[in-house]
Amino acid sequence: MSITTDLSAKLTSLLSYIASFFTAAGSYVNDMDIGVLVGVLCAVFTAFINWFYQTRKRQGEKHIQTLQAQLLAKQLQHIEQERCSHVLDDIHKD
């Protein structure tokens, strides 16, 4: 037997088992069970997506606050430098 034929036989066997599993599972559950399962999965997925985007939103807001604080600190530093230079100019004029 060649490697290709052996691999093909294994793949066919695996697919057969998978199809058997889904056939057995399908005969065990009814439409209502499937609907409940899909509803629960959608709810969990929605909760995860909301959590993910809320986390990113909070991180973005923290970053914006940090940048605003840095900007205000630089503006204050600039204002203090201007005041000091005006005071020094007044001293040198006298």
Backbone torsions as a table, in degrees:
resi	resn	phi	psi	omega
1	MET	NA	137.3	-178.9
2	SER	-85.3	168.4	-179.5
3	ILE	-65.1	-38.8	-179.7
4	THR	-64.1	-42.9	179.9
5	THR	-67.4	-40.4	179.0
6	ASP	-64.8	-42.4	178.4
7	LEU	-66.2	-39.2	178.4
8	SER	-63.7	-41.1	179.1
9	ALA	-65.1	-41.2	178.6
10	LYS	-65.4	-42.2	179.6
11	LEU	-65.1	-42.7	178.3
12	THR	-63.3	-41.1	178.8
13	SER	-64.1	-43.8	178.9
14	LEU	-62.2	-45.6	178.9
15	LEU	-63.3	-35.2	177.6
16	SER	-64.1	-44.2	177.7
17	TYR	-64.9	-40.7	178.5
18	ILE	-63.6	-44.3	178.7
19	ALA	-63.7	-39.2	178.0
20	SER	-64.0	-40.9	178.8
21	PHE	-61.0	-48.2	-178.7
22	PHE	-67.9	-31.7	176.2
23	THR	-66.6	-43.5	179.1
24	ALA	-66.6	-43.1	179.1
25	ALA	-64.9	-38.4	179.7
26	GLY	-66.8	-32.8	178.7
27	SER	-79.4	-19.7	-178.6
28	TYR	-81.4	-38.9	-176.5
29	VAL	-100.1	152.9	176.6
30	ASN	-106.7	-177.3	-176.0
31	ASP	-63.0	-35.5	-179.1
32	MET	-66.4	-40.0	178.1
33	ASP	-62.5	-41.9	179.2
34	ILE	-64.4	-41.9	178.5
35	GLY	-62.5	-41.5	178.1
36	VAL	-65.0	-43.7	179.8
37	LEU	-62.6	-44.9	178.6
38	VAL	-63.1	-41.2	178.5
39	GLY	-62.3	-43.2	178.8
40	VAL	-64.9	-43.8	179.2
41	LEU	-62.9	-39.4	177.5
42	CYS	-65.1	-39.9	179.1
43	ALA	-65.0	-43.4	178.5
44	VAL	-64.5	-42.8	179.1
45	PHE	-62.6	-43.2	179.0
46	THR	-63.5	-42.4	178.3
47	ALA	-62.3	-41.5	178.8
48	PHE	-63.7	-45.3	179.9
49	ILE	-62.3	-43.7	178.3
50	ASN	-61.7	-44.1	178.8
51	TRP	-60.5	-44.3	-178.3
52	PHE	-60.6	-48.9	-177.0
53	TYR	-72.8	-32.5	175.9
54	GLN	-66.2	-38.2	177.0
55	THR	-63.2	-44.9	178.4
56	ARG	-64.4	-37.6	179.1
57	LYS	-63.7	-44.7	179.1
58	ARG	-63.6	-39.5	178.3
59	GLN	-63.8	-40.4	178.0
60	GLY	-64.7	-40.8	179.0
61	GLU	-65.3	-40.0	177.3
62	LYS	-62.8	-40.3	179.7
63	HIS	-64.9	-42.2	178.1
64	ILE	-62.7	-42.3	178.7
65	GLN	-62.7	-40.0	177.9
66	THR	-63.0	-44.5	179.3
67	LEU	-65.0	-38.9	178.2
68	GLN	-65.4	-40.3	178.6
69	ALA	-63.8	-40.5	177.8
70	GLN	-64.9	-40.8	178.9
71	LEU	-63.4	-45.1	178.9
72	LEU	-63.4	-38.7	178.2
73	ALA	-63.5	-41.6	178.7
74	LYS	-67.7	-38.7	178.0
75	GLN	-64.4	-41.9	178.2
76	LEU	-64.2	-41.1	178.2
77	GLN	-62.3	-42.1	179.0
78	HIS	-63.9	-42.9	179.5
79	ILE	-63.4	-42.8	179.2
80	GLU	-64.4	-37.9	178.0
81	GLN	-65.4	-39.8	177.9
82	GLU	-64.9	-42.4	179.2
83	ARG	-63.8	-41.4	179.3
84	CYS	-64.9	-40.0	-179.2
85	SER	-68.4	-35.0	175.9
86	HIS	-66.9	-39.1	178.4
87	VAL	-65.1	-43.4	179.1
88	LEU	-64.5	-39.1	177.6
89	ASP	-62.9	-41.5	178.7
90	ASP	-65.3	-38.0	179.8
91	ILE	-66.5	-42.3	-178.0
92	HIS	-71.5	-24.4	178.1
93	LYS	-71.5	-31.3	-177.9
94	ASP	-75.5	NA	NA
